[in-house]
Amino acid sequence: MKKILITGGSGLVGKKITGLLERKGYEVAWLSRSPEKYKQKAFAWDVEKQTIDFEALQWADGIIHLAGEGVADKRWTAERKQAILQSRTQSTLLLKHAIEKSERKLEVFVSASAVGYYGFKTGDNLMDENGKPGNDFLSQVVAAWESEVKNISDYGIRTVVLRIGIVLDNKGGALVEMLKPPVAAPLGNGQQWMSWIAIDDLARIFLFAIENKGVKGVYNAVGPNPASNAELTKAAAKKAGKMFVGIGVPGLALKIFLGEMAQMVLGGNKVSAKKIQNAGFEFRYPVLENALEKIFNS
C-alpha cells in the first residue's frame, strides 16, 4: 500500500500527515474543490454537488478522511450548525458512493472524529471508546459522522475512526488561540479537562492506523496525560514567554461573546489513550512540558 488519498489535506493536520507519509515513502494526493490551487497531486470533488473524480478511487490504496467545516471558526447560527454537520456526513456519503462504484477495492479507510463525541462536560470520569455519546450539538454531529463512516466497513474495507482531542501545534489551532490575548489566562474556573495531543503524535497515529492491519474500529487519538485548562494555559504561556494570570476569563463573558460555542471551552472531558497504546502505539510526547518544548522550539 503506497498511495494515500486525503480529504482535508490542506488543513493543519492534513499537511502534517502528508509530510510524514511522504517522508515514509508514500505517494499522497488530496481531494479538493480546487485541485489546481495546490502543488500537491490532487483530484477534484465537490461535497455540496456530490461530485467526485472517480480516477481518485482508481488511484488510491487507502483514504484518510479529515474534511469538515471548522467547529470554532464562526458563531453557531442555525445555518452554521447545518454546515458543520453536513460537511462531515455528506462528504463521507460521497466517498461511500464512490467506493461502492469503484472497481478497485481500498485496503483501508481512516477517518477523523472527535472526543466531542462524549459530550461537552464529562467531569472527572475517564472516558474510553465504550462511552456513550453526549446530548449536545457536537456530540450529535460526531455520532452522525461516525455512523456514516462505519458504513464503509460494509464493503469489506478495514475502517478506523480516530476521536481526536485538542491538537497542540504552534502553527494554528487551540494553542495559538489560547496565546493570542496580551496576557494568558484560564477560561472559566480553569478546572475543565483538556485531552490534548501533540500534532506530531497525531500524525503518527494516522500512519500507525494505515500500516497496522490489526487496527480497526474506534480509537481515542489523545495523549495519555490530560491536563486542566489552567495547567495547559500556564505551561504554554511559560514556553511562549508570555505573562500568565491565574484569574479566569468569566464564563458569562465567554457565553456572551461566543454564544452556544462557549460550552466547548468551558466544558471538557478526560479521555483515555489506553486502547491505542494497547494496540502498540508509543507516544513520543506523552508529557505536556516535553510536547510544548518540541512545539515552541521547532
Sequence and secondary structure as in RCSB ss.txt:
>XXXX:A:sequence
MKKILITGGSGLVGKKITGLLERKGYEVAWLSRSPEKYKQKAFAWDVEKQTIDFEALQWADGIIHLAGEGVADKR
WTAERKQAILQSRTQSTLLLKHAIEKSERKLEVFVSASAVGYYGFKTGDNLMDENGKPGNDFLSQVVAAWESEVK
NISDYGIRTVVLRIGIVLDNKGGALVEMLKPPVAAPLGNGQQWMSWIAIDDLARIFLFAIENKGVKGVYNAVGPN
PASNAELTKAAAKKAGKMFVGIGVPGLALKIFLGEMAQMVLGGNKVSAKKIQNAGFEFRYPVLENALEKIFNS
>XXXX:A:secstr
  EEEEETTTSHHHHHHHHHHHHTT EEEEEES GGG SS EEEEETTTTEE THHHHH SEEEE     TTSS 
  HHHHHHHHHHHHHHHHHHHHHHHH SS  SEEEEEEEGGGG SEEEEEEE TT    SSHHHHHHHHHHHHHH
GGGGGT EEEEEEE EEE SSSSHHHHHT SSSB  BTTS SEE EEEHHHHHHHHHHHHH TT  EEEEE  SS
 EEHHHHHHHHHHHHT  B  S B HHHHHHHHGGGHHHHH EEEE  HHHHHTT   S  SHHHHHHHHHH 
